[in-house]
């Protein structure tokens, strides 16, 4: 009898899109609320170590994207400042 191939169980996880976020800090962990059009979509609580590691990995990923595309991605603060300039000019 042939050995059956074992595969890891498939895990279904929801996909959540956000165009904003809110951060919170306590004496024990970091909280991230993902928002879509200013409405909360998901809350993610993590340890300080996980938060710092996520910060590093996201920063590395964005730095690499900007390097290979030769294009600087604006932050939401930079976009908001640009929108203010447009509003003030009219």
Secondary structure, DSSP 8 states (H G I E B T S, - for coil): ------------------SEEEEEE-SS-EEEEEEETTEEEEEEEE-HHHHHHHHHHHHHHHHHHHHHHT-----HHHHHHHHHHHHHH-
